[in-house]
Amino acid sequence: MFLKHHTSPLEYNYRVDGKVAMQLWRFFQLQQNKQIPNPVPIFIDEEELNSNMISIFNSDKDRKMGHAEIIKNILSFTNKKELQNYYLIYFQGTKGSRVIDIDFIPLFKYEEKDAQITEVFNLGGTQENKKIENVFDLENEVFNKIFNGQLKAETWLKYFGEIKYDPKYLTDTTYNQLLRYRQSIYDFVYKSKRQAITSLMFDEMMQKGILDDILHDEFKDGKHSKEYAIKEKLNIWFSLYNFFQTQPKKTEKKW
């Protein structure tokens, strides 16, 4: 607050000139009007990519593309498999919107070839046929399944901000695990920080998720209500058991 010019008529007046203040105002106006995606990548020294990203996002008047679809289109436009050197900005709220997370991404790896699901427990091919070809497939078919669809819903992401606990949709375990691991999953998927999810973290997510499903299972009309979800999680666990990085071992110091 001590850096603000309290007599300035502009909201964004933290010792910046009038031109920059107007650019900041315009930027947040675009975000509040949902004219830029959330999260939004801002590419360094590549104005063409920034313009292309905004054009893609606003190309469909009936719906707004999610971040994953925008990245896919940008990669297709540039004929690349990876993106480099951009800031990823995540906003929270629409009125009085603010930047809740910002990070520089030196390298974003889009393709994912080593995370395929095998139906150890038969589900009629419905899970096995959903191929994981990129990190956003991994987000949808693995992480979101672990949390019973509560991590994201289409373009609505729940990585930041408050999550209201509603027993109709969330169990205590899912709610607590979601709050505990969502930041790490976001870093893994959106920032290519592969060290963000270790094998021990993955094992804990899977174990607690499966045990929670068993606890809430009900037998009705000759069927178990959680049978599909349990088999789905078991298939993910067995298939990706060696996929995530192992926890580094602590070395003993010799004096």
N, C-alpha and C positions, 0 to 999 in steps of 0.2 A: 504493500500500500504506500510505502514511502517513495516509491519510484513513479507514482502516478502524478499527472498534472491535474489537480482537482478542479481547475477552472476550465479545462478543455471540454468542448461540447461532444467530443467523440468518446465512444466506449473503450476503444482500443488505443490507449494513449500512454503506453509504458515506454516513454522516451524514444518514440519513433516519429519520423516526419509525417506530414499529412498524407503523402502519396502512399506510404506503407500502411498507415492506419486505414485508409480507404480500401486498400487491397485486402487487408484482414477482415474488414467489415463485409466486403463483397464475398469473400471466401466462406464466412460463416453463414451469410444469407443463402448462398447456394446450398450449403449443407442442410440448413433448416428447411429449405424448400424442396429437399430431397432431389436435388439436381446433380449431386455427386454421390458416388457409392460410399458405403460404410462397411468395412474399412476402405480407405482410399489410398492407392499408391501414388506418390509424387516422385516422378523420375527426375534424376539429376542430369542436366545437360542433354535432355532428350525431349524437347518441346513437342515433337511430333507424336511421341508416345502418349504424353499427357493429353494432347488434343484428341488423339484417337480414342483414348480411354473414356473421355467425356462424351464423345460422339456415340460410342458404343452404348454407354449407359443410358443415353437419352434417345436412342434410335427407336425404341418401342414405346409408343404412347400409352399402351394398355397395361404394361407392367414394367417393373424395374428389375433389371438383371442383378443377380447376386455377385459377390466378389469372385467366386470360382468361375462363373461364366464369363466375366469380364477378362480375367487373366487368360482363360483359354482363347478368347478372341484376340487378345493382344499378342499371344504367342503365335497364333495363326497368321496374324498380320505381319509379324517380324520374321516368321519362319525360324523361330528359335525354340529350344527345349528348356531354356533357363532364362531368368531375368536377373539383372544385376543393378546395383547402385540406385536404390530408391528408398524413400521414407514411407513407412506404413503408418497411417494415422487412423485411430479408432475414436469415434465420437460417442458421447453418451447423452441421450435426451434429445428432444427436438426444440423445445422452448428453453432459451438460455443455454443452448448447446455448448458443450465444452469438450476439449480434447482429453480423453481419459487414458490413452496409451499412444505413444509415438516411439518408433524405433527405426534405426537405419538398417536396411537389409542389403548386405554386400552381395549375397547370392541366394536366389530362390530356386529350389529344385522342384519342378512340377511333376515330372514323371515318377512313377513308383512301380517297379517291376517285380519286387521281391515279397510282396504281401498278398499272396493268393489264399483264398479260403477253400478248404477241402471239407466236404460233409462227412466227417467221421460218424456223426449221428445223422441218419438220413432225413432230409427235409424235402424230398422230392425234386431236388435240383434247384429250388428257388434261391438258395443262398449261394451255392457253388457257381451258378450261372452269372452272378453279378460280379464281373471282373473288376479288380482294382488296378487301374492303370495310372492313377495320379494321386496326389496327396489329398485331394478333395473327395475322391472315392473312398480313401482310407478314413476320412472324417465321417462320411455318411454311413459306410458299411461296417465300420469297426467302432469308433469312439461313440457315435450317436446310438448305436445298438447297445453298447455297454450300459448307457444311461437311459435305456428304454425310450429313445426319441426325445429326450428332454434337453439335450445339448443345443440343438438347432431345429428349426422348423422352416423349411424353404429358405427365405432370405433373412429370417429372424434368428440372430445369433445371441447366445446367452453367456458369452465369455466374460462380460464385465457388468457391473451394476448389480442392483438388488434382484434376487430371485425370491418371489413370494412363495412361501411354503403352503402347498395345498395338498392335503392327503388324498384328494380325489385323483391327482396326477402323479404325486411324488411320495415315495416312502421316506422314512427318516434316513435310511442308508443311502438311497439315491441322492437325496438332497445334500447330505453331508459330503459324499464322495464327489458330487458335482462341484461344490464350492471348493473342495480341496484340490482337484486336479484340472479344472477348466483352464487356468492360466497356463499350465504346462502343455496342455493339448493345443492351445492357441499358438504357443511358441513353436511347437513341433510342426504344426500344419502350415501356419501362415508366415513363419519366419525361418523355416528350415533348420531349426535348432534341434537336431536329432538327439542331442544329449538331454533334452528337456524331459523325455520319458524313458526311464530305465526299465529293465526287465522286472525288478522288484516292484516298481510302481504298477506296471501292467498286471503282474500276478495278483497284487492286492485288489486292483479294480475288478478283475475277473472273479476272484474268489468271493469277495463280498457281494458282488452283483448276483452271482449264481445262488449263494446261500440266502440272499434276500428274496429271490424269486421262489426258492423252495419254501421259505417261511410263509410267503403270501399265496402259495398255490392252493387252489380249491378244486375239489372233484365234483363236477356237475355234468349231468347228462352223459355219463360214461367217459368224460374227458377231463384231463388236468388242465386248468386254466393257464398255467405257466409252462406247459410242456414245450411249446415251440420256442419261447424265449430262453428257456434253460438250454435246450439243444443248440440254439443259435449261438449263445455265449460259449458253450463248450467247444463248438467247432472253431470259433474265433481263437479261443485260448490254445487249443491243440495246434492249430495252423500257424499261429504267430508266436509260438512259445520261445523261439530263438531269434525273433525278428528285432526286438529292441535291444539296446545296448545293455550289457551287463553292468552291475554296480561295481565301480572301481574298488579294489581291495585296499584296505588300510595297511600300510607297511609299518612294521615295528622299527622304531629308531634304536640304533645300537650306539651306546655311549662309550 
